[in-house]
Every structure is written in structure tokens, then in C-alpha cells.
Amino acid sequence: FGQSAGASAIAALLAMPAARDLFSKTILQSGALRVAIPEQAQPVGEAFLRELGLTTGEFAKVRSLGIDQIIAAQTEVSKESDGLGSFGPVLDGVSIPENPQDAVRNGSVAGISMIVGTIATG
């Protein structure tokens, strides 16, 4: 089950061949089948690393940082971009080889029971 960003995360997983056998049923509520393309994600990633005082060649160092540092950097970068939506799955051609919508059309969800809906607020 995923709602909003959670539904988008499930949609990305459904497009990932490596996650194929992880689901037998899904519920997606008020989420989009969206992923960034590398040209959109790269500037966000570079800004994130700059905020941490790192270069692109030092990306592996992120793993040694504390969660507070990582969240602070993500929060700062989010102020200048598309909010936290800037941090998400990337259509990299490897982990996510095709757009989730195309993956669904091409049968990535065959055999998986799905409920898709929206949530009304107000």
C-alpha cells in the first residue's frame, strides 16, 4: 500500500525488474507513475553534494555521514528545487530500465492484483 509519494515509490518498484517477485498485490492511492530523467536528477544530486561540502567524485562519502547532515542538506536543496519531490527514482536504464507507465503497458504488472484510486480531501 502506498499513498501519494508512497504510491509513486510502488510504481517505480513495479518498473524495476529486480523487484518483480516482491509483490503479489498492490494498492496505489493518489500517486503518479513518475520518475526523473538523468538530466533532471543530476543538478539536484550535484547541489546535494555541494550542500554537504562534497564533489561528485566524493559521492561514496555520503554513506559515512550522519542522518542529520543528510536530512539538513536535502532540506536546503529542496527549498531551491521541486521540493522533496526532487529526490526520487531516476530512469537510469539499469535499475529502472523504462518509464513506469511503459513498463505497466509492457506487462510488468502481469499477475499482480492492483487497486488504483484517489483520495479526496476537504
Backbone hydrogen bonds, N-H to C=O, Kabsch-Sander energy under -0.5 kcal/mol:
donor,donor_aa,acceptor,acceptor_aa,energy
2,G,27,I,-2.0
4,S,29,Q,-2.7
6,G,3,Q,-2.1
8,S,4,S,-2.0
9,A,5,A,-2.2
10,I,6,G,-2.1
11,A,7,A,-2.4
12,A,8,S,-2.1
13,L,9,A,-2.3
14,L,10,I,-2.4
15,A,11,A,-0.8
15,A,12,A,-0.8
16,M,13,L,-1.4
19,A,16,M,-1.5
20,R,17,P,-1.4
22,L,19,A,-2.2
23,F,20,R,-0.7
26,T,113,S,-2.5
28,L,115,I,-2.8
29,Q,2,G,-2.7
29,Q,27,I,-0.5
30,S,28,L,-0.5
30,S,117,G,-3.0
34,R,32,A,-1.7
36,A,89,P,-2.5
40,Q,37,I,-1.8
41,A,37,I,-2.1
42,Q,38,P,-2.7
44,V,40,Q,-0.7
45,G,41,A,-2.7
46,E,42,Q,-2.7
47,A,43,P,-2.3
48,F,44,V,-2.4
49,L,45,G,-2.3
50,R,46,E,-2.5
51,E,47,A,-2.4
52,L,48,F,-1.3
53,G,50,R,-1.5
54,L,49,L,-3.1
58,E,55,T,-1.9
59,F,56,T,-1.2
61,K,58,E,-2.0
62,V,59,F,-2.1
63,R,60,A,-1.1
64,S,61,K,-1.5
65,L,62,V,-1.5
70,I,66,G,-1.9
71,I,67,I,-2.8
72,A,68,D,-2.3
73,A,69,Q,-2.3
74,Q,70,I,-2.5
75,T,71,I,-2.6
76,E,72,A,-2.2
77,V,73,A,-2.5
78,S,74,Q,-2.3
79,K,75,T,-1.2
79,K,76,E,-0.6
80,E,76,E,-0.7
80,E,77,V,-1.0
81,S,78,S,-0.7
83,G,78,S,-1.2
83,G,81,S,-0.7
85,G,82,D,-0.9
86,S,83,G,-2.0
87,F,84,L,-1.8
88,G,86,S,-0.8
91,L,36,A,-3.4
92,D,90,V,-1.8
93,G,96,I,-2.0
103,A,99,N,-2.7
104,V,100,P,-2.6
105,R,101,Q,-2.3
106,N,102,D,-2.3
107,G,104,V,-1.7
108,S,103,A,-2.9
110,A,107,G,-1.7
112,I,109,V,-2.6
113,S,24,S,-2.2
113,S,111,G,-0.6
115,I,26,T,-1.7
117,G,28,L,-2.5
